[in-house]
């Protein structure tokens, strides 16, 4: 992948965030991946830093937090409303997939447990998402953030 982009990952489980981060690192396509345990923290960070990512990955199966409600919060933010949101979880049923699309999610991804399969799935998402395309970035030393 030649384009460099940034993304937010919203997932409450640190091990999931680490695996996602490693898969992105294997792609060597990110400028930054900033991880949060919930959408509120992502919104707060975006407001404080004044920047927005090229993609947001939102884990849907968070205890006590409904992925759809978090999507609504992201969509209400003037800063993040136009950023493609990709739901991901270990599994989806067809009703969930339809509901997520209806609510405005750009796409969804079944999260594999294998690191290389996750990398390949992410590559496919980046190549096919029909939302905002990441802007070209001059070649710089790749940087990333893991929270």
ChimeraX attribute file (.defattr): number of C-alpha atoms within 10 A of each C-alpha:
attribute: neighborCount
match mode: 1-to-1
recipient: residues
	/A:1	10
	/A:2	10
	/A:3	15
	/A:4	19
	/A:5	20
	/A:6	19
	/A:7	22
	/A:8	22
	/A:9	27
	/A:10	27
	/A:11	23
	/A:12	18
	/A:13	12
	/A:14	14
	/A:15	10
	/A:16	16
	/A:17	22
	/A:18	14
	/A:19	17
	/A:20	22
	/A:21	22
	/A:22	16
	/A:23	21
	/A:24	22
	/A:25	18
	/A:26	14
	/A:27	14
	/A:28	16
	/A:29	17
	/A:30	21
	/A:31	21
	/A:32	20
	/A:33	24
	/A:34	20
	/A:35	24
	/A:36	22
	/A:37	18
	/A:38	18
	/A:39	23
	/A:40	14
	/A:41	13
	/A:42	21
	/A:43	17
	/A:44	11
	/A:45	15
	/A:46	17
	/A:47	15
	/A:48	9
	/A:49	8
	/A:50	9
	/A:51	11
	/A:52	20
	/A:53	20
	/A:54	21
	/A:55	25
	/A:56	27
	/A:57	21
	/A:58	28
	/A:59	27
	/A:60	25
	/A:61	17
	/A:62	16
	/A:63	8
	/A:64	6
	/A:65	14
	/A:66	12
	/A:67	21
	/A:68	18
	/A:69	13
	/A:70	18
	/A:71	22
	/A:72	15
	/A:73	15
	/A:74	21
	/A:75	19
	/A:76	12
	/A:77	13
	/A:78	9
	/A:79	16
	/A:80	22
	/A:81	16
	/A:82	16
	/A:83	20
	/A:84	23
	/A:85	27
	/A:86	23
	/A:87	26
	/A:88	21
	/A:89	16
	/A:90	12
	/A:91	12
	/A:92	16
	/A:93	7
	/A:94	8
	/A:95	8
	/A:96	14
	/A:97	16
	/A:98	11
	/A:99	12
	/A:100	21
	/A:101	14
	/A:102	10
	/A:103	14
	/A:104	16
	/A:105	23
	/A:106	19
	/A:107	19
	/A:108	22
	/A:109	21
	/A:110	13
	/A:111	20
	/A:112	16
	/A:113	11
	/A:114	10
	/A:115	17
	/A:116	15
	/A:117	13
	/A:118	20
	/A:119	21
	/A:120	16
	/A:121	17
	/A:122	18
	/A:123	16
	/A:124	12
	/A:125	15
	/A:126	17
	/A:127	11
	/A:128	11
	/A:129	16
	/A:130	11
	/A:131	15
	/A:132	12
	/A:133	16
	/A:134	14
	/A:135	11
	/A:136	10
	/A:137	11
	/A:138	8
	/A:139	10
	/A:140	8
	/A:141	6
	/A:142	12
	/A:143	12
	/A:144	15
	/A:145	11
	/A:146	13
	/A:147	12
